[in-house]
Amino acid sequence: MTEEKKQDLRQRLHRAQETLTEARTLKEAGLYIGTVNRLYYACFYAASALLETRGLTSSKHSGIIALLHQHFVKAGIVADEQGKFYRYLFDTRQRGDYNDYPVFTAEGIEEMFKSATEFIDALSLLTEKQMG
């Protein structure tokens, strides 16, 4: 893997962490729709980085989800519950972004935040291992 490619992957992982920080700020302000959006995108950046270690990418969010499942979840590299969480978070973000009156609770947001943090940590570690 070239140093330029490694730098690109590090930037994606940094963006995942930065976006997670944005989600934390929104959560603390009680802005739950925005929190869900930022949690999803933080996970998206981590998933995109991991996929890129194998030269995999997609122009669609559903494609990223499918590739992650096909190449990492089914292979047992990423835990099945994390793959399911990522899909759930995608659907939840869609609901928050496109429904007029989505309802999120503080308790639900806290659980999503915890799961998203675990997802990002796990995928970041796998990505770093792939970088050598």
N, C-alpha and C positions, 0 to 999 in steps of 0.2 A: 504494500500500500504506500502510495507516495506521501510525502510530507504535506503537500497541498490538500490531498484528500483527507488526511488526518486533521488538518486545521479546519476544514469544512465540517467534519463530524464534531469536533470540539465546539464549534460555533453553534451547531444545532443543539447540542447538549446544554450549552450556556443559555441559549434561548429558551429551552425547556425550563431551566431553573428560574430564569428571569420572569417567565410567564407564570410560573407557580407562585412567585413573590407577588405578582399582580393579583392573582387569585386570592392570596391571603389578605391583601389590603382590602379587596372588595368584600370578602367574607366578614372581616372585622367591622366594616361599615354597614353590614346588613344588606348588601346589594347582591342578592343571591343569583339572579339571572346572569349578571356579569361574571360572578364567581364560577358558575357552571361553564360558561363560555371559555373563560381563561383556563380552567382545569382541563377541559377537552384539548385546547390548543397546546398546552404544556405537554400533555401525553402524546399528542400528534407529533410534536417536534422530536420527542424521544423515540417514538416508533419510526419516524422517518429516518433518523440517524442510524438506528439498528438495521433497517432495511438497506440503507445505502452501503453498509459494510459488505453486502453481497451484490451491489450494483442494481438493487431493486428499487423501483419508484413507481408512482402512479400520479396522474393528474387529478384523480378523484379521491375523496376521503374514503369512500367505500372500497376503493382499490387498495388503499393503504391497510385498511382493516383486513381485507381478504388476503393480501400478501403476508401480513403478520401471522395470520392464522395458518396459512398454507406452509410457510417456511420455518416458523418458529414455535407456534403453539402445537400443531400436530406432531412436530418432531420432539416435543417435550422440552424444548429449550426455554420457552416462556411458559409459565404455569397457566393451565387452562382457566383458572379463576381470573387471572389477569387479562387474558384474552377476552373473556366474557365481560369483564368490567369495562374494557376499552370500548367494546360494542355498545354496552349499556350507556356509557358516558356520551358516545356519539349520538345515540337516540335521545338522551336527556338534553343535550345541547341543542339538538334540532327543535325539541319541544320548547325550550326556553327562548330560542331565537325567533321561532315562527308562530307560536301560539300567542294569542292576545293576552291570556290570563294564566300563565304558568304559575304553579304554586310550589315553592320549595321551602322546606322547614330547616331551621337551624340544625336540628339533629341530623337530617338527611345530608345537608351540606357538609357537616363535620365528617360524616362517614365517607362521602365522596372525596373530600380533601385528603383524608388518611389513605384511602385506596389509590388515589392519583399519585400521592407522594411515594408510596411503595412501588407503583408501576414505573414511575420515572427513575427511581433509584435502581430497580432491577434492570431496566433496559439500558440505563447509563452504564452500569457495570458490565453488562454483556457487550455493549458497544466498545467500551474501553479495552476489554479483553481481545476483541477482534482487531483493534488497532495495534495490538502488540506492545 
